[in-house]
Structures are given as structure tokens and as C-alpha cells.
Amino acid sequence: MICLESKMIKMANLTSVITVKVPKDVKEEANKIFNNLGLNMSTAINMFLKRTISERGIPFELKEINNKPSKDLMEALHEGEDILNGKIKQKCYHNVDEMFNDILNDKI
């Protein structure tokens, strides 16, 4: 009986608890995905950690997220403002047929 208790104590020492704070919606959304895959959160995190160890780094590409709008987008926004402010004149159409007529006859 003492041997059995000793083995149980050794097994208990093989695991460790990790506490992670994540936004509630992130946890719920991830849980849905894991459940659909037949996994629970603990198993999924263990998979991530084991993959990190086997790859000796983060198991996916890390990229910098650039929240600045692209140059093309900024130019389009400025052009849109100029059109709205009347700095650039654009033809207006009263209906779709009128617009398609111009398009089909290369009048744009």
C-alpha cells in the first residue's frame, strides 16, 4: 500500500498548473473550436506547448500587425473627400442603365 501511495505522489508531481488570463470571448470562442475538434482547453494548450518545444520556437509565423492604412487606401480616401467636396468633378447617374450605357460605350 505504501508503494502505491508513493507512485501516486510521483505522478502528481509530473503535472503543473498554469494560470492564464484571456478575454472571456477569446476563451469561449477557442473552447467552441476545441470542442468541435474533440479537445478540451488543457489538451489544446498542452499540444501548443509540446509543438513549441519540438520546433524550438513558436509553432507559427509571427508578423507585425500594421494598423496604419496603406498609401493606396489613403490616396483613395483623399480622392473620395475631394469628390465629395467638389474639388474633383465626377459624372452622376440618375439610374443604372445610364451608367451602363456610358460603360459599354467607353464614355467614362
C-alpha positions as CSV (number, residue, x, y, z in Angstrom):
1,M,0.0,0.0,0.0
2,I,2.9,2.4,0.7
3,C,4.3,1.7,-2.7
4,L,1.0,2.6,-4.4
5,E,0.8,5.9,-2.5
6,S,4.4,6.7,-3.4
7,K,3.6,6.2,-7.1
8,M,0.6,8.4,-6.8
9,I,2.6,11.2,-5.3
10,K,5.3,10.8,-8.0
11,M,2.5,11.0,-10.7
12,A,1.1,14.1,-9.1
13,N,4.4,15.8,-9.3
14,L,4.5,15.2,-13.1
15,T,1.9,17.9,-13.8
16,S,1.9,21.6,-13.2
17,V,-0.8,24.2,-13.2
18,I,-0.6,27.3,-15.5
19,T,-2.9,30.2,-14.9
20,V,-3.5,32.4,-17.9
21,K,-5.7,35.5,-18.2
22,V,-7.5,35.8,-21.5
23,P,-10.5,37.8,-22.6
24,K,-13.8,35.9,-21.9
25,D,-14.9,36.0,-25.6
26,V,-11.5,34.6,-26.7
27,K,-11.8,31.7,-24.2
28,E,-15.3,30.9,-25.3
29,E,-14.6,31.0,-29.0
30,A,-11.5,28.9,-28.6
31,N,-13.4,26.4,-26.4
32,K,-16.1,26.0,-29.2
33,I,-13.4,25.2,-31.7
34,F,-11.6,22.8,-29.4
35,N,-14.8,21.1,-28.5
36,N,-15.6,20.6,-32.2
37,L,-12.2,19.0,-32.6
38,G,-12.8,16.7,-29.6
39,L,-10.3,18.6,-27.4
40,N,-10.5,20.5,-24.2
41,M,-8.6,23.6,-23.3
42,S,-6.0,21.7,-21.3
43,T,-5.2,19.3,-24.1
44,A,-5.1,22.1,-26.7
45,I,-2.6,24.1,-24.6
46,N,-0.5,21.0,-24.0
47,M,-0.4,20.5,-27.8
48,F,0.7,24.1,-28.3
49,L,3.5,23.7,-25.6
50,K,4.7,20.4,-27.0
51,R,4.8,21.8,-30.5
52,T,6.7,24.8,-29.2
53,I,9.3,22.5,-27.7
54,S,9.6,20.3,-30.8
55,E,10.1,23.3,-33.1
56,R,12.3,25.1,-30.6
57,G,10.1,28.2,-31.0
58,I,6.6,29.5,-31.6
59,P,4.9,27.0,-34.0
60,F,3.5,29.6,-36.3
61,E,4.8,32.7,-38.1
62,L,4.7,35.9,-36.1
63,K,4.1,39.1,-38.0
64,E,3.9,42.7,-37.1
65,I,0.4,44.0,-37.5
66,N,0.4,47.4,-39.2
67,N,-2.6,49.3,-38.2
68,K,-1.8,52.2,-40.5
69,P,-3.8,52.4,-43.7
70,S,-1.9,51.7,-46.9
71,K,-0.7,54.5,-49.2
72,D,-3.3,53.4,-51.8
73,L,-6.1,53.5,-49.3
74,M,-5.1,56.9,-48.1
75,E,-5.0,58.2,-51.7
76,A,-8.4,56.7,-52.3
77,L,-9.8,58.3,-49.1
78,H,-8.4,61.7,-50.1
79,E,-9.8,61.4,-53.6
80,G,-13.2,60.5,-52.1
81,E,-13.1,63.6,-49.9
82,D,-12.2,65.7,-53.0
83,I,-15.1,64.3,-54.9
84,L,-17.5,65.0,-52.0
85,N,-16.1,68.5,-51.6
86,G,-16.5,69.2,-55.3
87,K,-12.7,69.6,-55.9
88,I,-12.9,66.7,-58.4
89,K,-15.9,66.6,-60.8
90,Q,-17.5,63.2,-61.4
91,K,-20.4,62.4,-63.6
92,C,-23.5,61.5,-61.7
93,Y,-26.1,59.0,-63.0
94,H,-29.8,59.0,-62.4
95,N,-30.1,55.3,-62.9
96,V,-28.1,52.1,-63.5
97,D,-29.0,52.0,-67.2
98,E,-27.5,55.4,-67.8
99,M,-24.3,54.3,-66.1
100,F,-24.0,51.0,-68.0
101,N,-24.6,52.9,-71.3
102,D,-21.6,55.0,-70.6
103,I,-19.5,52.0,-69.5
104,L,-20.4,50.0,-72.7
105,N,-19.7,53.0,-74.9
106,D,-16.4,53.8,-73.2
107,K,-17.6,57.3,-72.2
108,I,-16.1,57.1,-68.7
